[in-house]
Amino acid sequence: MSSAIADIVSADALDFAADGAFDVINPATGEVFAQAPQIGDKALDLVFATAQDAFQSWRRDEGVRRAALRAAADAVEKRADELVPVLTAEQGKPLNDALEEIGAAAAWLRYYAELEVPREVIQDDAVAYQEVVRKPLGVVAAITPWNFPLALASWKIAPALRAGNTVVLKPSPFTPLATLALGQVLRDVLPDGVLSVVTGRDPLGAAMVAHPVPRKVSFTGSTATGKKVAASAADDLKRVTLELGGNDPAIILPDVDVAAIAQDLFWSAFRNNGQVCLAVKRVYAHESIHAELVDALATIAATIKVDDGVVAGAQLGPINNRPQFARVSELVTDALGRGARAVTGGAPLDRPGYFYAPTILDHVDDGIRIVDEEQFGPVLPVMSYRDEADALARANRTNYGLTASIWSGDAERAFALATEVDSGQVTINSHGAGVRPNLPFGGHKWSGLGVENGPWGLYGFTELQVLAGPPRRK
């Protein structure tokens, strides 16, 4: 364990005692390289009690909260160089991608620091006064995944704190260290108890959701786990926001310039090794351009440098963890056994770690697992369609509805088709371009409940109170 990582997980760096430790694996080697604290029930009780105490003062002064978020953004940017190697070591992404993620975390903190939230005065005249007030809920239990541990943490921390809540944050046990490091960075700018980071393997997440103190659970992760979170939170009528899985389609109309869109489409699917909830997971290309598009994507895939994230020039790193590596391998093997053709890739790389070759699959169709399920890895099936109605029907024939995209030389035609797609976001001639701090992000159907980001995301960390009475004007 490096001295920097040892400092992150040392007992002196935490406000509570751990009940042991668990191993953290570097996905580029498949070997243990550090340990993180395992938090038990007594420590969790202490953390939630501290957050509850801190809430009483934190909720009272919006100006203090905004100033603290500005200072938090500054601190993250200032210490990004300390966070980058930790994030790459445990997550696997190249150093440049880690730096970009940390920059996004700072941007979200700054956005919510500067967001103006107007008062909602309904009536203020000689007859009566009526105002809708948004009050913080209390303590928020935030649970984040392993693909973007810091960026997605900021999606929860920033609006929850701005609204006046306190937060207890649990990262994935596959990527605990960077979040612990983030917690250390923010200790210097946030009052005690306002943000606490707890780490551990299951059943820590379930214990957080079931705990009587938090009044809100904000969860990002798989649909299967999200259903369990919703069921558990219902016992105490906790509010929930669930950002869950996606099986996101890209519909390519026949009038596109294949050469012009191929790079953007490729990276819309393969960014972060395809480990992105909103990545393109399946492509429907018109039959007139299908073969050309497959060849263009395969040509790009064959040139990608896949390596340890610390290696100069690495464009993709390893898959983050062994279970996900096994799942991707299983889905590709199943597809190949059902007649799919791996135009490029189609197998793990012959080296230590969880490396998988970027894979373009042809001769695939709906009804096989790689198309019907969320693969969450560096694999892209490309299918052919004959008419737009067929493409839309197939794109919508899923339990998921997170994001989608339509690619066309006629943007207005694409916008018209976009309204027929059942997903929380549809972008034209790009994919995921609507993921910004000022726009709502959430899914339809099994892709989630509620939204994150923008004022809408902040409102999800509040409850309404109506103030009504006699005139207040003198």
LINRA-V52945 format. One line per field, one symbol per residue. ss: DSSP state (H for helix, E for strand, - for the rest). psi: psi as a letter, one per 30 degrees, with the letter a starting at -180 (. if undefined). burial: I if it has 9 or more other C-alpha atoms within 8 Angstrom, else O. A space follows every 50 residues. Layout:
# LINRA-V52945
ss: ???
psi: ???
burial: ???
This chain:
# LINRA-V52945
ss: --HHHHHHH-HHH-------EEEEEE----EEEEEEE---HHHHHHHHHH HHHHHHHH---HHHHHHHHHHHHHHHHH-HHHHHHHHHHHH---HHHHHH HHHHHHHHHHHHHH-----EEEEE----EEEEEEEE--EEEEE-----HH HHHHHHHHHHHHH--EEEEE------HHHHHHHHHHH-------EEEE-- ---HHHHHHH-----EEEEE--HHHHHHHHHHHH----EEEEE----EEE EE-----HHHHHHHHHHHHHHHHH-----EEEEEEE---HHHHHHHHHHH HHH--E---------E-----HHHHHHHHHHHHHHHH---EEEE---E-- -----E--EEEE------HHHH------EEEEEEE--HHHHHHHHH---E E-EEEEE---HHHHHHHH------EEEE------------E--EE--EE- -E-HHHHHH--EEEEEEEE-----
psi: kleeeeeeglefflglkliallkkkjfffglkflllkjkaeeeeeeeeee eeeeeeeeffjeeeeeeeeeeeeeeeeegefeeeeeeeefeflleeeeee eeeeeeeeeeefefkkjlkijekiafelkkkkkjklebkkjkklafeiee efeefeeeeeeefgllkjkjlkffifeeeeeeeeefeffklkfekkkkll lkheeeeeefkfekfkkjkkaleeeeeeeeeeffeghkkkkjjalliklk kjlfgljeeffeeeeeffefkhggikeglkfkkjkkffgeeeeeeeeeee effkjklkffkkfkekalkeleeeeeeeeeeeeeeefgflkjelbgllki llahkkkkkkklhllkflefefljehahkjkjlkleleeeeeeeefilfl idlllkklfjeeeeeefeffkilfkklkglkgfgjlfgkkklllbgglka lllafeeeffgllkkkjkalkfk.
burial: OOOOIIOIIOIOIOOOOIOOIIIIIIIIIIOIIIIIIIIIOOIIOIIIII IIIIIOOIIOOIOOIIIIIIIIIIIIIOIIOOIIIIIIIIIIIIIOIIIO IIIIIIIIIIIIIOOOOOOOOOOIIOOIIIIIIIIIIIIIIIIIIIIOII IIIIIIIIIIIIIIIIIIIIIIIIIIIIIIIIIIIIIOIIOOIIIIIIII IOOIIIIIIIOOOIIIIIIIIOIOOIOOIIOIIOOOOIOIIIIIIIIIII IIIIOIOIOOIIIOIIOIIIIIIIIIOIIIIIIIIIIOIIOOIIIIIIOI IIOIOIIIIIOOOIIIIIIIIIOIIOIIIOIIIIIIOOOIIIIIIIOIOO OOIIIIIIIIIIIIOOOIIIIIOIIIIIIIIIIIIOOOOIIIOOIIOOOI IIIIIIIIOOIOOIIOIIOOIOIIIIIIIIIIOOOOIOIIIIIIOIIIII IIIIIIIIIIIIIOOOIOOOIOOO
